[in-house]
Amino acid sequence: MKYDGEVPQEDIATGERSTRNRVARSILDHGPSTVADLAKRLGLTQAAVRRHLDALVADTVVEAKEQRVYGARTRGRPAKVFALTDCGRDAFDQSYDTLAADALTWISRAAGGGEQGEAAVTAFARARIAAQAEAYREAVEAAPPEERTEALARALSADGYAATARSAPVGEQLCQHHCPVAHVAEKFPQLCEAETEVFSALLGTHVQRLATIAHGDGVCTTYIPKVSHTSHSASASTAGRNPA
């Protein structure tokens, strides 16, 4: 095949789509991101990132938001961040949402609806996360006390939650940048609440949910206060509830 020095238009288009997908995937894995964050992460210029973001915004895959700040605000104008829309998340792996939501609705109705129905869904949510938690427990208990949040983040990432751990004032934050059941959890918050209870039990301390993807935040954020590792007492009943 003769090469005349020009790149075929279809190859250019394919390359553009590939890079655009990398931008969207980076936001999925790391949560709402600034142009500078994405440029550094992907090895692109900020101008190139802006161009791809413009296209993703036009396709309703990504939306621009004001950066959410927890704690004291710093001076200056809040940075603009880009987060995936519901449409953008759908493009990855949420094809079973309707089936899952229908199943939980059936469980609730079969139990009699009302408080009984809610209790049945809660029981299901706790049983579901308990089954997952065994693998998380092994990872957490194998880690030194000061590295247990990081170990839990790695275990969650293996299950598709794209989780990270980072330092926070007087503690840590566990961030889940992706939630495979976000749409279902929007209708059935018991899923988030059961997960939060398990985090509390695994880490041996009261934890508090600051934000969830199910309620429109770009990332699920759980605050884990600094604790004395000589005491490993935790009360699941005090785990922070899924924010309304």
C-alpha angles and dihedrals in degrees: 000000000000117000114207097185095261123108112230113249092237090056091051090050091049091050091049092052091048093052091044089054089051090054092050092045091051090054090049093051098041104027128233107359139189123233089253092052092052094045092053094044096049101034093242133129117259089241090057091047091051090051092053092044091052089055093046091049090050089052090049090239093116134027133196118240139174109260110259113231125201116205125000116005118234123226121273137043115318113254119251114242131190121227134180117260122222086262090054093051090048088060090066114047121321101110093125097055095104093049092049094047091048091050093052091046089053091049090051094049094043089056091055102267124250116060092344091054092049090049091052092051090047090052090051092048092051093047091049096051092041089061091051092043096068091073090044091050092055091051094047096046092049091057127081111260093254092053100046097102089052090048091052090049091054091049091050090049089056086059093052101264096118090220130183136179124220139172119265133178107294093350145007140287123227108206124195107194094186133035118192090200100041096123092049092046089055088066097032109038089177086086092062093041093052090049091051091051090053092050088054092051094045095048095040098234144083109274132192130213109225099177142357135202087224090066097047103274119132093235139018105246124191121186116217114191121220109263137187106257091212087075119055100176118135135170115212089198090067094054111126114263125236106275116251 
